[in-house]
C-alpha cells in the first residue's frame, strides 16, 4: 500500500515537473494559444504566480520564478515521500 502511494506521489510530481518544463519551453516559442498550451498555462500559472509575487525582481526579460518553483517542488516532494515512509 505504501509503495503504491509512493509511486503515485512521485508520478504526480514528475508530471508537474514536465508541465513546468513545457511551460518554460513554450514561453520561448511564438506559438499561439491552443487547447494543449492553454492547459499547460492554466495548470502551471497559479504556482508560478505565487513565486512572482514573492520575488518580484526580474532582470530584463528573464523570469526567475520557474527556478524557485522547481526548488519548491523538490522540497515538497521530499517531505511528502518521507512522510509516507515514516508511517
C-alpha distances in whole Angstrom, upper triangle without the diagonal:
4,5,5,6,9,10,11,12,14,15,17,19,20,21,23,25,26,27,29,30,32,33,35,36,37,39,42,42,45,43,43,40,39,36,34,35,35,31,31,33,32,29,30,33,31,29,33,35,33,34,38,38,37,39,42,44,44,47,49,46,43,40,38,35,33,33,32,29,28,28,26,24,23,23,21,18,19,18,15,13,15,14,10,11,13,11
4,5,5,6,9,10,11,12,14,15,17,18,20,21,22,24,26,27,29,30,32,33,35,36,38,40,41,44,42,42,40,38,36,33,34,34,31,30,32,31,27,28,31,30,27,30,33,31,32,35,36,35,36,39,41,42,44,46,44,41,38,35,33,31,30,29,27,25,25,23,21,20,20,18,15,15,15,12,10,11,10,7,7,10,9
4,5,5,6,9,10,10,12,14,15,16,18,20,21,22,24,26,27,28,30,32,33,34,36,38,39,42,40,41,38,37,34,32,33,33,30,29,31,30,27,27,31,30,27,30,33,31,32,35,36,35,36,39,41,41,43,45,43,40,37,34,32,30,29,29,26,24,24,23,20,19,20,18,15,15,16,13,10,12,12,9,9,12,12
4,5,5,6,9,10,11,12,14,15,16,19,20,21,23,24,26,27,29,30,32,33,35,37,38,40,38,39,36,34,31,29,31,31,27,26,29,28,25,26,29,28,26,29,32,30,31,34,35,35,36,39,41,41,43,44,42,39,36,34,32,29,29,29,26,24,25,23,20,20,20,18,15,16,17,14,12,14,14,10,12,15,14
4,5,5,6,9,10,11,12,14,15,17,18,20,21,23,24,26,27,29,30,31,33,35,36,39,37,37,35,33,30,28,29,29,26,25,27,26,22,23,26,25,23,26,29,27,28,31,32,31,33,36,38,38,40,42,40,37,34,32,29,27,27,26,23,22,22,21,17,17,18,15,12,14,14,10,9,12,11,8,10,13,12
4,6,5,6,9,10,11,12,14,16,17,18,20,21,23,24,26,27,29,30,32,34,35,38,36,37,34,33,31,28,29,29,26,25,27,26,22,23,26,25,22,25,28,26,27,30,31,30,32,35,36,36,38,40,38,35,32,30,27,25,25,24,21,19,20,19,15,15,15,13,10,11,12,9,6,9,10,7,9,12,12
4,6,5,6,9,10,10,12,14,15,16,18,20,21,22,24,26,27,28,30,32,33,36,34,35,32,31,28,26,27,28,24,23,26,25,21,22,25,25,23,25,28,27,27,30,32,31,32,35,36,36,38,40,37,34,32,30,27,24,25,24,21,19,20,20,16,15,17,15,12,13,14,12,9,13,14,11,12,16,16
4,6,5,6,9,10,11,12,14,15,17,18,20,21,23,25,26,27,29,31,32,34,32,33,30,29,26,23,25,25,21,20,23,22,18,19,23,22,20,23,26,25,26,29,30,30,31,33,35,35,37,39,36,33,30,29,26,23,24,23,20,19,20,19,15,15,17,14,11,14,15,11,10,14,14,11,14,17,16
4,5,5,6,9,10,11,12,14,15,17,18,20,21,23,25,26,27,30,31,33,31,32,30,29,26,23,24,24,21,20,22,21,17,18,21,20,18,20,23,22,22,26,27,26,28,30,32,32,34,36,34,31,28,26,23,21,21,20,17,16,17,15,12,12,13,11,8,10,11,8,7,11,11,10,12,15,15
4,6,5,6,9,10,10,12,14,15,16,18,20,21,23,24,26,28,29,32,30,31,29,28,26,23,24,24,21,19,22,22,18,18,21,21,18,20,23,22,22,26,27,26,27,30,31,31,33,35,32,29,27,25,22,19,19,19,16,14,15,15,11,10,12,11,7,9,12,9,8,12,13,11,13,16,17
4,5,5,6,9,10,11,12,14,15,16,18,20,21,22,24,26,27,30,28,29,27,25,23,20,21,22,19,17,20,20,16,16,20,20,18,20,23,23,23,26,28,27,28,31,32,32,33,35,32,29,27,25,23,19,20,20,17,15,17,16,13,13,15,14,10,13,15,13,12,15,16,15,17,20,20
4,5,5,6,9,10,11,12,14,15,17,19,20,21,23,25,26,28,26,27,24,24,21,18,19,19,16,15,17,17,13,13,17,17,15,17,20,20,20,23,25,25,26,28,30,29,32,33,30,27,25,23,20,18,19,19,15,14,16,15,11,12,14,12,10,13,14,12,12,16,16,15,18,20,20
4,5,5,6,9,10,11,12,14,15,17,18,20,21,23,25,27,26,27,25,24,22,19,19,20,17,15,17,17,13,12,16,16,13,15,18,18,18,21,23,22,23,25,27,27,29,30,28,25,22,20,17,15,15,15,12,10,12,11,7,8,11,9,7,10,12,11,11,14,15,15,17,20,20
4,5,5,6,9,10,11,12,14,15,17,18,20,22,23,26,24,26,24,23,21,18,18,20,17,14,17,18,14,13,17,18,15,16,20,20,20,22,25,24,24,27,28,27,29,30,27,24,22,20,18,15,16,16,13,11,13,13,10,10,13,12,10,12,15,14,13,16,18,17,19,22,23
4,5,5,6,9,10,10,12,14,15,16,18,20,21,24,22,23,21,20,18,14,15,16,13,11,14,15,11,11,15,16,14,16,19,19,20,22,24,24,25,27,28,27,29,30,27,24,22,21,18,15,17,17,14,12,15,15,11,13,16,14,12,16,18,16,16,19,20,19,22,24,25
4,5,5,6,9,10,10,12,14,15,16,19,20,22,21,22,20,19,17,14,14,15,12,10,12,12,9,8,12,13,10,12,15,16,16,18,20,21,21,23,24,24,26,27,24,21,19,18,15,12,14,14,10,10,13,12,9,11,14,12,11,15,16,15,16,19,20,20,22,24,25
4,5,5,6,9,10,11,12,14,16,17,19,22,21,22,21,21,19,16,15,17,15,11,13,15,11,10,13,14,12,12,16,16,16,18,20,20,20,22,23,22,24,25,22,19,17,16,14,10,11,12,9,7,11,11,8,9,13,12,11,14,16,16,16,19,20,20,22,25,26
4,5,5,6,8,10,10,12,14,16,17,20,18,20,18,18,17,13,13,15,13,10,12,14,12,10,14,16,14,14,18,19,18,20,23,23,23,24,25,23,25,26,22,20,18,17,16,12,13,15,12,10,14,15,12,13,16,16,14,17,20,19,19,22,24,23,25,28,29
4,5,5,6,9,10,10,12,15,15,18,16,17,15,15,14,11,10,12,9,6,9,10,8,7,11,13,11,12,15,16,16,18,20,21,21,22,23,22,24,24,21,19,17,16,14,11,14,15,12,11,15,15,12,14,17,16,16,19,21,20,20,24,25,24,27,29,30
4,5,5,6,9,10,11,13,15,17,16,18,16,17,16,13,12,13,12,8,9,11,9,6,9,11,10,9,12,14,13,14,18,18,18,19,20,19,20,21,18,16,13,13,11,7,10,11,8,8,12,12,10,13,16,15,15,18,20,20,20,23,25,25,27,29,30
4,5,5,6,9,10,11,13,16,16,18,17,18,17,14,12,15,14,10,11,14,12,10,12,15,13,12,15,17,16,17,20,21,20,21,21,19,20,21,18,15,14,13,12,9,10,13,11,9,13,14,13,14,17,17,17,19,22,22,22,25,27,27,28,31,32
4,5,5,6,9,10,11,14,12,14,13,14,14,10,9,12,11,8,9,12,11,10,12,15,14,13,16,18,18,18,22,23,22,22,23,21,22,22,18,16,15,15,14,11,14,16,14,13,17,18,15,17,21,20,19,22,25,24,24,28,29,29,31,33,34
4,5,5,6,9,10,12,12,13,12,13,14,11,8,10,10,6,7,10,10,7,9,12,12,10,13,15,15,15,18,20,19,19,20,18,19,19,16,14,12,13,12,9,12,14,12,12,16,17,15,17,20,20,20,23,25,24,25,28,29,30,32,34,35
4,5,5,7,9,12,12,15,14,16,17,14,11,13,14,10,10,13,13,10,11,14,13,11,14,16,15,14,18,19,18,18,18,15,16,16,13,11,10,11,10,8,10,13,12,11,15,16,15,17,20,20,20,23,25,25,26,29,30,31,33,35,36
4,5,5,7,10,10,13,14,15,16,13,11,14,14,11,12,15,15,13,14,18,17,14,17,20,18,18,22,23,21,21,21,18,19,18,14,13,13,14,14,11,13,16,15,14,18,20,18,20,23,23,23,25,28,28,28,31,33,33,35,37,39
4,5,5,8,7,10,10,12,13,11,8,11,12,9,9,13,14,12,13,17,16,14,17,20,19,18,21,23,22,21,22,19,20,18,15,14,14,15,15,13,16,18,16,17,20,21,20,22,25,25,25,28,30,29,30,33,34,34,37,39,40
4,6,8,8,11,11,14,16,14,10,12,14,11,10,14,15,12,12,16,16,13,15,18,17,15,19,21,19,18,18,15,16,15,11,11,10,13,13,11,14,17,16,16,20,21,20,22,25,25,25,28,30,30,31,34,35,35,38,40,41
4,7,9,12,13,16,18,16,13,15,17,14,13,17,18,16,16,19,19,16,18,21,20,18,22,23,21,20,20,16,16,15,11,11,12,14,15,13,16,19,18,18,21,23,22,24,27,27,27,30,32,32,33,36,37,38,40,42,43
4,6,9,11,13,16,14,11,14,16,14,14,17,19,17,17,21,21,18,20,23,22,21,24,26,24,23,23,20,20,18,14,14,15,18,18,17,19,22,21,21,24,26,25,26,29,30,29,32,34,34,35,38,39,39,41,44,45
4,7,9,12,15,14,11,14,17,15,14,18,20,18,18,22,23,20,21,25,24,22,25,28,26,24,24,21,21,19,15,16,17,20,20,19,22,24,23,24,27,28,27,29,32,32,32,35,37,37,38,41,42,42,44,46,48
4,7,9,12,11,9,11,14,13,13,16,18,17,17,21,22,20,21,25,24,23,26,28,27,26,26,23,24,21,18,19,19,21,21,19,23,25,23,24,27,28,27,29,32,31,31,34,36,36,36,40,41,40,43,45,46
4,6,10,10,8,9,13,13,12,14,17,17,17,20,22,20,21,24,25,23,26,29,28,26,27,24,25,23,19,20,20,23,22,21,24,26,24,25,29,29,28,30,33,32,32,36,37,36,37,41,41,41,44,46,47
4,7,8,6,6,9,10,9,11,14,14,14,17,19,18,19,22,23,22,24,27,27,25,27,24,26,24,20,21,20,22,21,20,23,25,23,24,27,27,26,29,31,30,30,34,35,34,35,38,39,39,41,44,44
4,6,5,6,8,10,10,12,14,15,16,19,21,20,21,24,25,24,27,29,29,28,30,27,29,27,24,24,23,25,23,22,25,27,24,25,29,28,26,29,32,31,30,34,35,34,35,38,39,38,41,43,43
4,6,5,6,9,10,10,12,14,15,18,20,20,21,24,25,25,27,29,30,29,31,29,31,29,26,26,24,26,24,22,25,27,24,24,28,27,25,28,31,29,28,32,33,31,32,36,36,35,38,41,41
4,5,5,6,9,10,11,12,14,17,18,18,20,22,23,23,26,28,28,28,29,27,29,28,24,24,22,24,22,19,23,24,21,21,25,25,22,25,28,26,25,29,31,29,30,33,34,33,36,38,38
4,5,5,6,8,10,11,12,15,16,15,17,20,21,20,23,25,25,24,26,24,25,24,21,20,19,20,19,17,20,22,19,20,23,23,21,24,27,25,25,29,30,29,30,33,34,33,36,38,39
4,5,5,6,9,10,10,13,15,15,16,19,20,20,22,24,25,24,26,24,26,25,22,21,19,21,19,18,21,22,19,21,24,23,22,25,27,25,25,29,30,29,30,34,34,33,36,38,39
4,5,5,6,9,10,12,14,14,16,18,20,20,22,24,25,25,27,25,27,27,23,23,20,22,19,17,21,21,18,19,22,22,19,22,25,23,23,26,27,26,27,30,30,30,33,35,35
4,6,5,6,8,11,12,12,14,16,17,17,20,22,22,22,24,22,24,24,21,20,17,18,16,14,17,18,15,16,19,19,17,19,22,21,20,24,25,24,25,28,29,29,31,34,34
4,6,5,6,9,10,10,11,14,15,15,17,19,20,19,21,20,22,22,18,17,15,16,14,13,16,17,14,16,19,18,17,20,22,21,22,25,26,25,27,30,30,30,33,35,36
4,6,6,8,10,11,11,14,16,16,17,20,21,20,23,22,25,24,21,20,18,19,16,15,19,18,15,17,20,19,17,21,23,21,21,25,26,24,26,29,29,29,32,34,34
4,6,7,8,10,11,13,15,16,17,19,20,21,23,22,25,25,22,21,18,18,15,13,17,17,13,15,18,16,14,18,19,17,18,21,22,21,22,26,25,26,29,30,31
4,6,6,6,9,10,11,12,15,16,17,17,19,19,21,22,19,17,14,14,11,10,13,13,10,12,15,13,12,15,17,16,16,20,21,20,22,25,25,26,28,30,31
4,5,5,6,8,10,10,12,14,15,15,17,17,20,20,17,16,13,14,10,10,14,13,11,13,16,15,14,18,19,18,19,22,23,22,25,27,27,28,31,32,33
4,6,5,6,9,10,11,13,14,15,18,18,21,22,20,18,15,15,11,12,15,14,11,14,16,14,13,17,18,16,18,21,21,20,23,26,25,26,29,30,31
4,5,5,7,9,10,11,13,14,17,17,20,22,19,17,14,13,9,9,12,10,7,10,12,10,10,14,14,13,15,18,18,18,20,22,22,24,27,28,29
4,5,5,6,9,10,11,11,14,13,17,18,16,14,10,10,6,6,10,9,6,10,12,11,11,15,16,15,17,20,20,20,23,25,25,27,29,30,31
4,5,5,6,9,10,10,13,13,17,18,16,15,11,11,8,10,13,11,10,13,15,13,14,18,18,17,20,22,22,23,25,27,27,29,32,32,33
4,5,5,6,9,10,13,14,18,20,18,17,13,12,8,11,13,10,9,13,13,11,13,16,16,15,18,20,20,20,23,25,25,27,29,30,31
4,5,5,6,8,10,12,15,17,16,14,10,9,5,8,9,7,7,11,11,10,12,15,15,15,17,19,19,20,23,24,25,27,29,30,31
4,5,5,5,8,9,13,14,13,12,8,8,6,9,11,9,10,13,14,13,15,18,18,18,21,23,23,24,27,28,29,31,33,34,35
4,6,6,9,11,15,17,16,15,12,12,9,13,14,12,12,16,16,15,17,20,19,19,22,24,24,25,28,29,29,31,34,34,35
4,6,9,12,15,18,18,16,12,11,9,12,13,10,11,15,14,13,16,18,17,17,21,22,22,23,26,27,27,30,32,32,33
4,6,8,12,14,15,13,10,8,7,11,11,9,11,14,14,13,16,18,18,19,22,23,23,25,27,28,29,31,33,34,35
4,6,10,12,13,11,9,9,9,13,13,12,14,17,17,17,19,22,21,22,25,27,27,28,31,32,32,35,37,37,39
4,7,10,11,10,8,8,9,13,13,12,15,17,17,18,21,22,22,24,26,28,28,30,32,33,34,36,38,38,41
4,6,7,6,6,7,9,12,13,13,15,17,18,19,21,23,23,25,27,28,29,31,33,34,35,37,39,40,42
4,6,6,7,9,12,14,14,15,17,19,20,21,23,25,26,27,29,30,32,33,35,36,38,40,41,42,44
4,6,8,11,14,16,16,18,20,21,22,24,25,27,28,30,31,33,34,36,37,39,40,42,44,45,47
4,6,10,12,13,15,17,18,19,21,22,24,25,27,28,29,31,33,34,35,37,39,40,42,43,45
4,6,9,10,11,13,15,16,17,19,20,22,23,25,26,28,29,31,32,34,35,37,39,40,42
4,6,7,9,10,11,13,15,16,17,19,21,22,23,25,26,28,29,31,32,34,36,37,39
4,6,6,7,9,10,11,13,15,16,17,19,20,22,23,25,26,28,29,31,33,34,36
4,5,5,6,9,10,10,12,14,15,16,18,20,21,22,24,26,27,29,31,32,33
4,5,5,6,9,10,10,12,14,15,16,18,20,21,22,24,26,27,29,30,32
4,5,5,6,9,10,11,13,14,15,17,19,20,21,23,25,26,28,29,31
4,5,5,6,8,10,11,12,14,15,17,18,20,21,23,25,26,27,29
4,5,5,6,9,10,10,12,14,15,16,18,20,21,23,25,26,28
4,5,5,6,9,10,10,12,14,15,16,18,20,21,23,24,26
4,5,5,6,9,10,11,13,14,15,17,19,20,22,23,25
4,5,5,6,8,10,11,12,14,15,17,19,20,21,23
4,5,5,6,9,10,10,12,14,15,17,19,20,22
4,6,5,6,9,10,11,12,14,16,17,18,21
4,5,5,6,9,10,11,12,15,16,17,19
4,5,5,6,9,10,11,13,15,16,17
4,5,5,6,8,10,11,13,14,16
4,6,5,6,9,10,11,12,15
4,6,5,6,9,10,11,13
4,5,5,7,9,10,11
4,5,5,7,9,11
4,5,5,6,9
4,5,5,7
4,6,6
4,5
4
